[in-house]
């Protein structure tokens, strides 16, 4: 009888597995001369270690080991795979492609010029410390299940700054469905979003605009799904196989497999590792508690309240961004400021206590009819709606323009000229400094880029197509399209003061 490896999670035994699912439990390395015959039961064997990369030696000392930034999770069954010719190979749920992590870390280390390493261990031996290991990596083809305690640990790990990456290494329906279900149970407050092509994750090391699937998928677009924790991807699932491409080979034993070819998988993998490294500080800073609030009936009537609109997309993009703006506003203006932001749902919450509402996001979103009606009334009675494109992504830009058109169907967003009083309400802003991604793509861009809609002679909708809030945080967000901190805070303060005085 086969033994099941328990690593803080539970997986169904072989006898309980569906016959179709069982067929995916094969080695994913180079094919043997003979066709495979069956998997035979046997004693469980110890977890397979990641193949070690030899370090250079001197006569006196060994060079330090590379920083271990990824832990590959040991889970599921282990067995002996017997081929028709009598040859055998070991196969494990967690390690169908044994060299995947080692190889993509080697490639990424070469691209970045810094050595990075990884570990293989069960969750029972994992430290759960995002600082010590920022990425947890799951790989497999068959159903994976987690107990409630482990789900809670996974949630806490990601919220504190960790990242979960899951690779359906052969494109099997079982692993994909089960890992998504588990993540949805662990993170009920989040939802999976398709990562758009202009997201930094696809451009950290190599630009991934098109990919190739050797079989069973005619598409030329990559497909990754993620859960956003503020501005970063905290959970990432690949529906199609990456690992074998990382190890420079195809998936020969599974005719139904769907996976990326070697160049595509390698580019995605290097971008993924570089993204986790580049956003590690953002992840840790985002984990710090933030001050939210509700409207206080006893607050001064002239006190500015930062109301932020909740919607069905990633509405809460930059942790601490609003607080930094409010502190700058208190320091640089006479406006009485509450240092709390208040989440509001137009159409359900009363907007009469607000004169200013802020809307941001990372991808597509849609306001329901009640929210559209409530925001139209808010604007027509003199309120100001300030919209910010988190990370400067095209998907949110298209959604924001569409939703503004629904709110004000007879109006059009238009560029706000530099002569407008918004640019001089506190600071006189004639030029702006942009993040490196903008400066590289558009080296001639100097002026601030705001658009707006006026009602009764005053701006009532103000839109920044590039990320202003990323500058408020003061944190480096690699490849974000936005403003540097000084320009971002000046423009933010000007916008709020203009809204309060017009």
C-alpha positions as CSV (number, residue, x, y, z in Angstrom):
1,X,0.0,0.0,0.0
2,X,1.3,3.4,-0.9
3,X,2.1,5.8,1.8
4,X,1.0,9.4,1.6
5,X,3.3,12.3,2.4
6,X,1.7,14.7,4.8
7,X,3.1,18.2,4.7
8,X,0.6,20.3,6.6
9,X,-2.0,19.5,4.0
10,X,-4.0,16.5,2.9
11,X,-4.3,14.7,-0.5
12,X,-6.7,11.9,-1.4
13,X,-5.2,8.4,-1.5
14,X,-4.7,6.6,-4.8
15,X,-7.7,4.3,-4.4
16,X,-9.9,7.4,-4.0
17,X,-8.5,9.2,-7.0
18,X,-10.4,9.3,-10.3
19,X,-9.0,7.1,-13.0
20,X,-8.5,10.2,-15.3
21,X,-6.6,12.0,-12.6
22,X,-4.4,9.0,-12.0
23,X,-3.3,9.1,-15.5
24,X,-1.5,12.5,-14.9
25,X,0.7,11.0,-12.2
26,X,3.7,10.3,-14.5
27,X,7.3,11.7,-14.7
28,X,7.6,14.7,-16.9
29,X,11.2,14.4,-17.9
30,X,12.6,13.0,-21.2
31,X,10.7,10.0,-22.5
32,X,12.2,6.5,-22.4
33,X,12.6,4.2,-25.4
34,X,9.6,2.2,-24.4
35,X,6.1,3.4,-23.8
36,X,4.9,3.7,-20.1
37,X,2.8,0.8,-18.8
38,X,1.6,1.6,-15.3
39,X,2.3,3.0,-11.9
40,X,2.8,0.3,-9.2
41,X,2.3,0.8,-5.5
42,X,5.3,0.7,-3.2
43,X,6.8,2.1,-0.1
44,X,7.0,5.8,0.1
45,X,10.5,7.3,-0.4
46,X,11.9,10.4,1.2
47,X,11.3,13.8,-0.5
48,X,13.5,14.3,-3.5
49,X,16.0,17.1,-2.9
50,X,16.4,19.9,-5.4
51,X,19.5,19.2,-7.6
52,X,22.3,21.2,-6.1
53,X,24.2,23.7,-8.1
54,X,27.9,23.2,-7.2
55,X,29.6,26.3,-5.8
56,X,33.1,27.3,-6.8
57,X,35.7,26.5,-4.2
58,X,39.0,28.0,-3.2
59,X,41.7,26.3,-1.2
60,X,40.6,28.1,2.0
61,X,36.8,28.5,1.9
62,X,33.5,27.9,0.2
63,X,31.7,30.8,-1.3
64,X,28.5,31.8,0.6
65,X,25.3,30.0,-0.6
66,X,22.9,32.1,-2.6
67,X,19.9,33.6,-0.8
68,X,17.1,31.1,-0.7
69,X,14.1,33.1,-1.9
70,X,11.7,30.3,-2.9
71,X,10.5,27.2,-1.1
72,X,9.1,24.4,-3.2
73,X,6.4,22.6,-1.2
74,X,6.6,18.9,-0.7
75,X,3.1,17.4,-0.8
76,X,1.1,14.4,-2.0
77,X,2.0,10.8,-3.0
78,X,5.2,9.3,-4.0
79,X,5.5,6.1,-6.1
80,X,7.6,4.1,-8.5
81,X,6.7,4.5,-12.2
82,X,7.4,1.4,-14.2
83,X,7.9,1.6,-18.0
84,X,7.0,-1.1,-20.5
85,X,10.6,-2.1,-20.9
86,X,11.0,-2.7,-17.2
87,X,12.8,0.6,-16.4
88,X,11.6,2.4,-13.3
89,X,11.5,6.0,-12.3
90,X,10.4,7.8,-9.1
91,X,7.5,10.1,-9.3
92,X,6.0,12.5,-6.7
93,X,3.0,14.8,-6.9
94,X,5.1,17.8,-5.8
95,X,8.1,17.0,-8.0
96,X,7.0,15.7,-11.4
97,X,9.6,18.0,-12.9
98,X,12.4,17.8,-10.3
99,X,14.7,20.4,-11.7
100,X,12.1,23.1,-12.5
101,X,12.9,25.5,-9.6
102,X,16.6,25.0,-9.8
103,X,16.7,25.8,-13.5
104,X,14.6,28.9,-13.4
105,X,16.6,30.3,-10.4
106,X,19.7,29.6,-12.4
107,X,18.4,31.5,-15.4
108,X,17.1,34.4,-13.3
109,X,20.4,34.6,-11.4
110,X,22.2,34.9,-14.7
111,X,19.9,37.6,-16.0
112,X,20.0,39.6,-12.8
113,X,23.7,39.0,-12.0
114,X,22.9,37.9,-8.5
115,X,22.7,34.3,-7.3
116,X,19.4,33.1,-5.9
117,X,18.6,29.7,-4.5
118,X,15.6,27.6,-3.3
119,X,14.6,24.9,-0.9
120,X,12.3,21.9,-1.0
121,X,10.4,21.1,2.2
122,X,7.0,20.2,3.6
123,X,4.9,23.0,5.0
124,X,5.4,21.5,8.5
125,X,9.1,22.6,8.2
126,X,8.4,26.0,6.7
127,X,9.2,29.1,8.7
128,X,6.2,31.1,7.5
129,X,8.5,34.2,7.5
130,X,8.2,36.2,4.3
131,X,11.5,38.0,5.1
132,X,13.4,34.7,5.2
133,X,11.6,33.2,2.2
134,X,9.3,35.5,0.1
135,X,7.9,32.9,-2.2
136,X,6.1,29.6,-1.6
137,X,5.9,27.4,-4.8
138,X,3.4,24.6,-5.4
139,X,3.7,22.4,-8.5
140,X,1.6,19.4,-9.5
141,X,-1.0,17.9,-11.8
142,X,-3.5,16.3,-9.4
143,X,-5.9,17.5,-6.7
144,X,-4.4,19.3,-3.7
145,X,-6.3,19.9,-0.5
146,X,-5.4,21.9,2.6
147,X,-6.7,21.6,6.1
148,X,-8.2,24.8,7.8
149,X,-5.1,25.4,9.9
150,X,-2.9,25.5,6.8
151,X,-5.3,27.7,5.0
152,X,-5.0,30.2,7.8
153,X,-1.2,30.0,7.8
154,X,-1.2,30.6,4.0
155,X,-3.4,33.6,4.4
156,X,-1.2,35.1,7.2
157,X,2.0,34.5,5.2
158,X,0.7,36.4,2.2
159,X,-0.8,39.2,4.1
160,X,2.5,39.7,5.9
161,X,4.3,40.0,2.6
162,X,4.8,36.5,1.2
163,X,3.8,35.4,-2.3
164,X,2.2,32.0,-3.3
165,X,3.0,30.7,-6.8
166,X,1.3,27.6,-8.2
167,X,2.2,25.9,-11.4
168,X,-0.2,23.4,-13.0
169,X,2.9,21.8,-14.4
170,X,1.1,19.8,-17.1
171,X,-2.0,21.9,-17.5
172,X,-4.2,19.3,-15.8
173,X,-7.7,20.3,-14.8
174,X,-7.4,18.7,-11.3
175,X,-4.5,20.7,-9.8
176,X,-5.8,23.9,-11.4
177,X,-9.3,23.6,-10.0
178,X,-8.2,22.5,-6.6
179,X,-5.5,25.1,-6.0
180,X,-7.9,27.9,-7.0
181,X,-10.6,26.5,-4.8
182,X,-8.1,26.4,-1.9
183,X,-6.9,29.9,-2.4
184,X,-10.5,31.2,-2.6
185,X,-11.1,29.5,0.7
186,X,-8.0,31.0,2.2
187,X,-8.6,34.5,0.9
188,X,-12.4,35.1,1.0
189,X,-11.8,38.8,0.9
190,X,-9.9,38.6,-2.4
191,X,-10.8,37.3,-5.9
192,X,-8.8,36.0,-8.8
193,X,-8.1,38.5,-11.6
194,X,-6.5,37.8,-15.0
195,X,-3.0,39.5,-15.1
196,X,-3.1,42.0,-18.0
197,X,-0.3,42.0,-20.6
198,X,1.0,45.4,-19.6
199,X,1.4,44.4,-15.9
200,X,5.0,44.7,-14.6
201,X,5.0,41.0,-13.9
202,X,5.3,40.3,-17.7
203,X,8.1,42.8,-18.2
204,X,10.6,42.6,-15.3
205,X,13.4,40.8,-17.2
206,X,11.9,40.0,-20.6
207,X,8.9,41.4,-22.4
208,X,6.2,38.7,-22.7
209,X,3.7,39.9,-25.2
210,X,3.2,36.7,-27.0
211,X,3.9,33.0,-26.1
212,X,3.7,29.6,-27.7
213,X,2.0,26.5,-26.5
214,X,3.4,23.4,-28.3
215,X,0.0,21.6,-28.3
216,X,-3.7,21.8,-27.2
217,X,-3.8,25.6,-27.1
218,X,-3.8,27.8,-30.2
219,X,-3.6,31.0,-28.2
220,X,-0.6,33.3,-28.4
221,X,-1.3,35.1,-25.2
222,X,0.0,34.1,-21.7
223,X,-2.6,33.4,-19.1
224,X,-1.9,34.0,-15.4
225,X,-4.4,34.6,-12.7
226,X,-3.6,36.4,-9.5
227,X,-5.0,37.8,-6.3
228,X,-4.0,41.4,-5.6
229,X,-2.9,42.3,-2.1
230,X,-2.9,46.1,-2.5
231,X,-0.8,46.9,-5.5
232,X,1.1,43.6,-5.7
233,X,0.2,40.0,-6.8
234,X,0.1,38.0,-3.6
235,X,-1.2,34.7,-5.1
236,X,-0.4,33.7,-8.7
237,X,-1.7,30.6,-10.5
238,X,-0.6,29.4,-13.9
239,X,-3.3,27.3,-15.5
240,X,-0.7,26.0,-18.1
241,X,2.6,24.3,-17.4
242,X,5.7,26.3,-16.8
243,X,8.1,23.9,-15.0
244,X,9.1,21.7,-17.9
245,X,9.9,24.8,-20.0
246,X,12.1,26.1,-17.1
247,X,13.9,22.7,-17.3
248,X,14.3,23.1,-21.1
249,X,12.1,20.2,-22.2
250,X,8.6,19.3,-23.4
251,X,5.9,17.1,-21.7
252,X,6.2,13.9,-23.7
253,X,4.1,11.4,-21.8
254,X,0.8,13.3,-21.6
255,X,-0.9,13.8,-25.0
256,X,-3.5,16.1,-23.2
257,X,-0.9,18.3,-21.6
258,X,-1.0,22.1,-22.1
259,X,2.2,24.0,-21.4
260,X,4.4,26.8,-22.6
261,X,7.4,26.1,-24.8
262,X,10.8,26.6,-23.4
263,X,11.4,30.2,-24.4
264,X,8.0,31.4,-23.3
265,X,8.1,29.5,-20.0
266,X,11.7,30.8,-19.3
267,X,10.7,34.4,-19.9
268,X,7.6,34.2,-17.7
269,X,9.6,32.4,-15.0
270,X,12.4,34.9,-14.9
271,X,9.9,37.8,-14.8
272,X,8.0,36.0,-12.0
273,X,11.1,35.6,-9.8
274,X,12.3,39.1,-10.5
275,X,8.8,40.5,-9.7
276,X,8.8,38.7,-6.3
277,X,12.3,40.1,-5.6
278,X,11.4,43.6,-6.8
279,X,8.2,43.9,-4.9
280,X,9.4,42.3,-1.7
281,X,9.8,45.7,0.0
282,X,6.4,46.9,-1.2
283,X,4.9,43.6,0.2
284,X,6.5,44.1,3.6
285,X,5.5,47.8,3.9
286,X,2.0,47.0,2.8
287,X,1.6,44.6,5.7
288,X,1.8,47.4,8.2
289,X,-1.6,48.3,9.7
290,X,-3.4,51.3,8.2
291,X,-5.8,53.7,9.7
292,X,-9.4,53.4,8.4
293,X,-12.4,55.0,9.8
294,X,-16.1,55.9,9.6
295,X,-17.8,59.2,9.5
296,X,-17.9,60.8,12.9
297,X,-21.0,62.8,13.6
298,X,-19.1,65.0,16.0
299,X,-16.3,65.9,13.5
300,X,-15.9,69.6,12.5
301,X,-18.1,70.3,9.5
302,X,-15.2,71.9,7.7
303,X,-12.9,68.9,8.2
304,X,-11.7,67.2,5.0
305,X,-12.6,63.5,4.8
306,X,-10.9,61.2,2.3
307,X,-13.7,59.0,1.0
308,X,-12.5,56.0,-1.1
309,X,-14.9,54.2,-3.4
310,X,-15.2,50.4,-3.1
311,X,-15.9,48.5,-6.3
312,X,-15.8,45.0,-7.7
313,X,-12.2,45.2,-8.9
314,X,-9.0,45.8,-7.0
315,X,-10.2,49.0,-5.3
316,X,-7.6,49.3,-2.5
317,X,-4.3,49.6,-4.4
318,X,-1.6,51.3,-2.3
319,X,-1.4,50.8,1.4
320,X,-0.4,54.0,3.2
321,X,-0.7,56.1,0.1
322,X,-3.7,58.1,1.3
323,X,-2.3,58.6,4.8
324,X,0.9,60.1,3.3
325,X,-1.1,62.5,1.2
326,X,-3.2,63.5,4.2
327,X,-0.1,64.2,6.2
328,X,1.3,66.4,3.4
329,X,-2.0,68.2,3.2
330,X,-2.0,69.0,6.9
331,X,1.6,70.2,6.6
332,X,1.2,72.4,3.5
333,X,-2.3,73.8,3.7
334,X,-4.8,75.3,6.1
335,X,-7.3,72.6,5.4
336,X,-8.6,70.8,8.5
337,X,-7.8,67.1,7.8
338,X,-8.9,63.8,9.2
339,X,-6.0,61.4,8.9
340,X,-8.4,58.5,8.2
341,X,-9.8,57.4,4.9
342,X,-13.3,56.1,4.8
343,X,-14.3,53.3,2.4
344,X,-17.7,53.9,0.8
345,X,-20.0,52.0,-1.5
346,X,-22.0,54.5,-3.7
347,X,-25.6,53.4,-4.0
348,X,-25.5,51.7,-0.6
349,X,-23.8,54.2,1.6
350,X,-25.0,57.8,2.2
351,X,-22.7,60.2,0.3
352,X,-24.2,63.4,1.8
353,X,-21.3,63.7,4.3
354,X,-18.7,63.7,1.5
355,X,-17.5,66.5,-0.8
356,X,-14.5,64.5,-2.2
357,X,-14.4,60.8,-3.4
358,X,-11.4,58.9,-4.6
359,X,-11.5,56.0,-7.0
360,X,-8.5,53.8,-8.0
361,X,-7.9,50.3,-9.3
362,X,-5.6,48.0,-11.2
363,X,-7.9,46.3,-13.8
364,X,-11.4,46.1,-15.0
365,X,-14.3,47.1,-12.7
366,X,-18.0,47.9,-13.2
367,X,-20.3,50.1,-11.1
368,X,-23.8,48.9,-10.6
369,X,-26.8,51.1,-11.6
370,X,-27.3,52.4,-8.1
371,X,-23.7,53.5,-7.8
372,X,-23.8,55.2,-11.2
373,X,-26.9,57.1,-10.1
374,X,-25.5,58.0,-6.7
375,X,-22.2,59.3,-8.2
376,X,-24.1,61.4,-10.8
377,X,-26.1,63.0,-8.0
378,X,-22.9,63.5,-6.0
379,X,-21.2,65.4,-8.8
380,X,-24.3,67.5,-9.7
381,X,-24.5,68.8,-6.1
382,X,-20.9,70.0,-6.2
383,X,-18.8,66.9,-5.2
384,X,-15.5,66.1,-6.7
385,X,-14.5,62.6,-8.0
386,X,-10.8,62.1,-8.2
387,X,-9.7,59.0,-10.2
388,X,-6.2,57.5,-10.2
389,X,-4.9,54.7,-12.5
390,X,-3.1,52.3,-10.1
391,X,0.3,51.4,-11.7
392,X,-0.8,53.1,-14.9
393,X,-2.3,50.0,-16.5
394,X,-4.4,50.0,-19.8
395,X,-7.1,47.8,-18.5
396,X,-8.1,50.2,-15.7
397,X,-7.8,53.2,-18.0
398,X,-10.4,51.7,-20.3
399,X,-12.7,50.8,-17.5
400,X,-12.4,54.2,-15.8
401,X,-13.3,56.0,-19.0
402,X,-16.2,53.7,-19.6
403,X,-17.6,54.2,-16.1
404,X,-17.2,58.0,-16.2
405,X,-19.2,57.9,-19.5
406,X,-21.9,56.0,-17.7
407,X,-22.0,58.5,-14.9
408,X,-21.9,61.6,-17.2
409,X,-23.0,60.4,-20.6
410,X,-23.1,63.9,-22.1
411,X,-19.6,64.9,-21.0
412,X,-16.1,64.0,-22.2
413,X,-12.8,63.8,-20.3
414,X,-10.4,66.4,-21.7
415,X,-6.8,67.4,-20.8
416,X,-6.5,70.0,-18.0
417,X,-4.2,72.8,-19.4
418,X,-1.3,74.0,-17.3
419,X,-3.0,77.4,-17.0
420,X,-5.8,75.8,-14.9
421,X,-5.8,76.9,-11.2
422,X,-5.6,73.2,-10.1
423,X,-1.9,73.3,-10.9
424,X,-1.3,76.3,-8.6
425,X,-3.8,76.0,-5.7
426,X,-0.9,75.4,-3.3
427,X,2.2,74.4,-5.3
428,X,2.9,75.9,-8.7
429,X,3.4,72.8,-10.8
430,X,4.6,73.4,-14.4
431,X,6.7,70.2,-14.7
432,X,6.5,66.8,-13.2
433,X,8.9,64.0,-12.5
434,X,7.8,60.5,-13.6
435,X,8.8,57.0,-12.6
436,X,11.6,55.3,-14.6
437,X,9.1,53.3,-16.7
438,X,7.5,56.5,-18.0
439,X,10.7,58.4,-18.4
440,X,12.2,55.5,-20.4
441,X,9.2,55.1,-22.7
442,X,8.5,58.9,-23.0
443,X,11.7,60.8,-22.3
444,X,10.2,64.0,-23.6
445,X,7.3,64.0,-21.2
446,X,7.6,66.9,-18.7
447,X,4.2,68.4,-18.0
448,X,1.7,66.8,-15.6
449,X,-1.0,64.7,-17.3
450,X,-4.4,65.2,-15.8
451,X,-7.8,65.0,-17.5
452,X,-11.1,66.3,-16.2
453,X,-14.8,67.2,-16.7
454,X,-16.2,70.5,-15.5
455,X,-19.7,71.1,-14.3
456,X,-20.9,74.7,-13.7
457,X,-17.4,76.0,-14.5
458,X,-15.5,73.9,-11.9
459,X,-13.8,70.6,-12.3
460,X,-15.9,67.9,-10.8
461,X,-14.1,64.8,-12.3
462,X,-10.3,64.8,-12.2
463,X,-8.5,61.8,-13.7
464,X,-4.8,60.9,-13.6
465,X,-4.1,58.2,-16.3
466,X,-0.7,57.6,-14.6
467,X,-0.3,56.5,-11.0
468,X,-0.2,59.4,-8.6
469,X,-0.7,57.3,-5.4
470,X,2.4,55.2,-6.1
471,X,4.4,58.4,-5.5
472,X,2.5,59.2,-2.2
473,X,3.8,55.9,-0.8
474,X,7.4,56.8,-1.4
475,X,8.1,53.1,-2.2
476,X,9.8,51.8,-5.4
477,X,7.3,49.8,-7.5
478,X,9.4,48.5,-10.4
479,X,7.9,49.3,-13.8
480,X,5.0,51.2,-12.4
481,X,3.8,54.0,-14.7
482,X,3.4,57.0,-12.4
483,X,4.9,60.0,-10.7
484,X,7.9,60.3,-8.4
485,X,7.1,61.2,-4.8
486,X,7.7,65.0,-4.8
487,X,5.6,65.6,-7.9
488,X,2.9,63.1,-6.7
489,X,2.4,64.8,-3.4
490,X,2.4,68.3,-4.8
491,X,-0.2,67.3,-7.4
492,X,-2.2,65.4,-4.8
493,X,-2.3,68.4,-2.3
494,X,-3.2,70.7,-5.2
495,X,-6.1,68.5,-6.2
496,X,-7.6,68.2,-2.7
497,X,-7.2,72.0,-2.0
498,X,-8.8,72.8,-5.4
499,X,-11.7,70.4,-4.6
500,X,-12.2,72.0,-1.2
501,X,-12.2,75.6,-2.5
502,X,-14.3,75.2,-5.7
